[in-house]
Amino acid sequence: MRYITGSINLILSLVISTVIIYAINIIANFAGADYSFTNGEVFVIWILMAILVNNCFKK
């Protein structure tokens, strides 16, 4: 049972972090900023945001 909840939390945190990253990028684009990320930068930001979202689930 712990593996299932852990897997669900992992998948949810990865999906939510993706939505947050792209939402921030789209809002910044509307404000006039032009951010272009390399694949490595997006991966690092994605993992760090997933860790942040996962820590928010624990509280």
N, C-alpha and C positions, 0 to 999 in steps of 0.2 A: 504494500500500500504506500510505503514511503517513496518507492521508486516512481510510482505513478504520479504522486503529487509533486515530486521533484522535477519530473519530466514536464508536467503541465506548467509549473512555474518557470522553467527554463524557456519553453516555447513561448509562453506569454510575454516574458521579459524581452526576448529577442524581437517579437513582433511589435510590441509597444515601443521599444527603442528605435526600431526602423521608422515607425510612424512619427515619432518625436523628431528624429533627425531630419526627415524630409519636410515636416511641417515648418521647422525652423528655417530650413533652406528656402522654402517657397515664400515664407513671410519676408525673409531678408531680400529675396529677389523682387518682391513687390515694392520694397522700400528703396530699391535702386542698387543694392549691393550685388556683386557678381562673384559668387564663391564657386570655385571649381576644385574638387577633391580628387586626389589620386586613389587608386584602389586600396593601397595600404593605409592611407589616412582614414578612409571610410571604414575600413575594418577595425582599426584601433578605436575610433569614435563609437562604432557600433557595439563593440565589446564593453567599453567603459560605460556606455549608457545602459546596456543590459545589466551590468553589475549594479548600477545605481537603482534601476527599477526593481531588481531582485531584492535589494536591501530595503526598499520601500514596502515590499510585500511582507517582510518579517515583522513590521511594526503594527 
